């Protein structure tokens, strides 16, 4: 399983997403899985990667939250959570998405 967290440095939410992702990997007994961090720096790179905003979590080339994706671009991404919109998906949301990828 290849796990990638794409971000751009001006977005403060990618660090929370990284923490939540690591916790979710631990829940799903994938604690040894390495996370590749990819900093997206240009609109051209965002277009090429299909970067739907920061943070974007991709597993095996699939955006875990593609249903909440916007157009590719250098912007902070919002996620619908049980507590409303947030800058990162919750641990539970990530764990559920990882379980679906299987």
Secondary structure, 3 states (H helix, E strand, C coil): CCEEEEECCCCCCHHHHHHHHHHHHHHCCCCCCCEEEEECCCHHHHHHHCCCCECEEEECCEECCHHHCCCCCCCECCEEECCEEECCCCHHHHHHHHHHHC
